[in-house]
Amino acid sequence: MPPNATEVNTALHSCEKNALYNSKQLNTKTKSPNVHVEMVKEIISKIPQRGYVNKSYPTPVETMPRLSSKILEDGPTLYVKRDDMLPLAGGGSKTRKLDFLVQEAIDQGADVLITCGAVQSNHCRLTASAAAREGLECYILLEERVPGSYSKDAGGNNYIFSLLGAKQIPVPEGGIAPVQEELVAKLEAEGKK
C-alpha cells in the first residue's frame, strides 16, 4: 500500500531538516549540501503516478551558452531542463505535479477535476489537458488579479481551456474559496465526485 499524505509529509520534513543541518556543514571545495536525495527518491517512488512523466526517457538538460555569456560574464554556465517537452498541452514542470494528483483523483473515483489559477494560468491549461486525456470533466476558477482581465474570447490559455472542454468560471481576486465551495456542493448534489 502506498504511503498516505501524512507519511509522505513527515518523511519529507525529516529530509528537509537533515538538509538544513547538512547545508550548514558544506564542503567548502564542492559547496554542495548532502540533501538525502536517495531518501526523497525512495519516498516519491512509492506514490502512485499516472505516467505523464516517463522515467525511462527524461527530458533533456541543455546549456544556454548565449544567455550565460551575455548576462553572467565570467560566471557559471546556465542550463535549462526542457520540461516543455513533457505531454499535456505544452508540457512544463506542472506536469510533474499533475502526474501524482491526477492519479490520486482517479484512485478516489473522481469524475471531475477542479482547479484555480490566474486568468492565463499554465497550471490550469495542463489540468484541463489532463482532464481531457482522462475523460474527466474540468472546472477552472480563474482569479482576476487585475480587475476586468478575464475575457471569454481571449486567446492564449483561455482559448486552449475551451478547446480542451474545461468550464471557465471567472472569480474576483480573493474570491476563490466561496466559489469553489459552492461549485463542489453543486457537483456533489448532481452525484459527481
FENBEL-V187100 format. One record per helix or strand of 3 or more residues. SS is the DSSP state (helix for helix, strand for strand). FROM is the first residue (numbers start at 1). LEN is the number of residues. If there is no record, write none. Layout:
BEGIN
[[SS & FROM & LEN] [SS & FROM & LEN]]
END
This chain:
BEGIN
[[helix & 5 & 19] [helix & 37 & 9] [strand & 61 & 3] [helix & 65 & 7] [strand & 79 & 3] [helix & 83 & 3] [helix & 94 & 14] [strand & 112 & 7] [helix & 122 & 13] [strand & 137 & 8] [helix & 157 & 7] [strand & 167 & 6] [helix & 176 & 14]]
END
